[in-house]
Amino acid sequence: MTENPPTFKEWQELYKFAICLKQNKPWEWMTEVDIFGVQNPKTDEIGFVSVMGMADEHYAVAVYMGSEGLYGFWDLQDAGPHDHAERLLEIPQLQASFEDRDSLDQKDYDIIKKLGLKFRGRHAWPMFRTYRPGLLPWFMEAEEARFMICVLEQTLDVALRYSEDETLLETLSDEKYLVRVPHKEDSTLAWGDSIIHVPPPEPPDIQIFLNAEEIKALKLLPQSTHTIEIDFFMLPATIGEKGTRGFWAYTLLMVDSKTGLIVGNESLIADPSLEAMWGSIPDKVVHQLSRAGTVPKEIRVRSELLLQLLNPLAVELRLKLKQTRTLQMLSSVREILLRHLRYD
């Protein structure tokens, strides 16, 4: 299920620190936006730690990887209800969470039994997962587990000090963070505090492809008076064989803004990457418009990403491209589609 699973000793360490964290309950005085960093002793990459549980819903320590993960987390705080779960799953991260028994996989039970551990009650069962953009949450590999051990140990250190001094995580700049940095002392690993500047990551490199022949054919069609609403979102469905790390399914949905009729609907996956999937969207829109035999007067989108992706197409077809806060007709179709998938 994982190419390089943790060793028995690494599982012991993971569960030991998770149990200690649960006993200390740092979420009683820390919120998920009390962010600090932990530097990976092996790779020097910084994971940014968020302690969740103050809302009494999801108890976990999340580690958002690098500046991409950190600023993905801050973008998540601004996301609307439709986007929150989707964006969370697209942020590269590790999580140690505390779940109900029925949320665990058989592999989790097997590890717990092998370690001779017992848990009882709600939010009592430790679970460790890695999140990679566009992929299902999956079991940690050895390197991830080793870093998570460091994170849990340093989270206990920072949380206990923060309970005594709330200025610990205050910095003079929004781009500066307290980071726990490792260093060697004789043959052991020691840790110290450092304030590190973490600027936002560079925008992702998205290669957009447009089929020149289909664009040429679309230009020959008369422009209609219709407005089309377009959105792109993750579905509560997966693609892949059982027992393997599958992909989340996404859909590109196109709806007539007056009638609510579906103009186009196409499924995509983040293979080989989210950026590659995003870059394919304009050509998918062209293909759907070609099948429908229509060039709309206006296209409306909700997200900034779609606005940027479809701008070259709007220029080519000389149509209006507008960003709006809501897509009324598309939202109704979306809810029907999601309801069908949830209860199918």
Buried (B, 14 or more C-beta within 10 A) or exposed (E): EBEEBBEEEBBBBBBBBBBEBBEBEBBEBBEBEBBBBBBBBEEEBBBBBBBBBBEEEBBBBBBBBBBBBBBBBBBBEEEEEBBEEBBBBBBBBBBBBBBEEEEBEEEBEEBBEEBEBEBEEEBBBBBBBBBBBBBBBBBBBBBBBBBBBBBBBBBBEBBEEBBEEEEBBEEEEEEEBBBBBBEEEEEEEEBEEEEBEBEEEEEEEBEBEEBEEBBEBBEEBEBBEBBBBBBBBBBEBBBBEEEEBBBBBBBBBBBBBEEBEBBBEBEBBBEEBBBBBBBBBBBBBBBBBBEBEBBBEBBBBBBEBBBBBBEBBBEBBEBEBEEEEEBEBBBEBBEEBBEEEEEE
